[in-house]
Structure formats: structure tokens, C-alpha cells
């Protein structure tokens, strides 16, 4: 069983960088399921979301946006 981590979106707050990370578990019984986590300045601050939209909503509520 292997877990693959991929940054799928980068957002910026006033003084922080937010990354939305997709972690895919490609084990035999997981059927390629993916979970999304929010990282702020390299540390996990929110997550296990089942879809990207929920993770993005959380980061945006914290003041993050796609513009620098």
C-alpha cells in the first residue's frame, strides 16, 4: 500500500501560504480514494476532506485567496 501526496492548489493569506494537498491511497482495497488536507506554512491545519471544494472553502474562510 502506498500513499501519494500532491499539491493541487496554492493560496495566500496576509502572511501565510496555504497549500491544498491531495493524498491518494492506492492500496488494494481503497480503490484509489483521495482525501484533501490544508497545510499552512508547511503544517497541517485542517483536513480530511473528501472533496477539494470543502478544503478550499475552509482556507478561504481563513482569509486565503489565489492572489498574492
N, C-alpha and C positions, 0 to 999 in steps of 0.2 A: 504494500500500500504506500502510495506516495502522495504528498501534498505539494501543490504548485501554487505559489503566490505571485500575483500580477498586479501592478498598479494600473488602475483603469481610469482614474480621474485625479487631477490635482487642483486644489482650490487654495485661495489665500485669504487669511484674516488680516487684521491690522498688524499683528506682529507674529503670526504663526502660519505655518504651511500645513495644509490638510491633504492627506492622500487617502483615496478610497482604494482599498485593496480587495481583490477577489482571490479567495483561497479555494482551490478546486481539489477535491479528494477523489482520486481516480482508482480507488480500491475496487475490489471485485463486487462488493455488494452496494456500493454507493452510487453507481450509475452516473458518474461524472457530476455529482452535485456540487454546487458552489455556494459559498457564503461570503458576505461582504462585511468588511470592518473599516472603521475610520481611525486613521492614525493622525496625530497632531504632533509635529516636530519629532517624528520617529517613534512615538509611543502610542499604543492603542488606547483610545479614549471612548470608543463606542463600538458596538457590534454584537454581533452575529445577526446580520440582516439577511433575509432570504432574497431580497432584490435590491438592485442598485439605487432605485429611486428613494427608498427609505433611508439609505445611508447618506445620499446627497441631501435629502431634506434635513437630516439631523445636523450635518455640517453647516448648512445654510442658516439654520436657526441659531447657530453659534456665531454667526457673523461672517462666515466664509463666502467667497464668491470666486468666479472663474477669472476675474480681472485682478491683476496685481496692483 
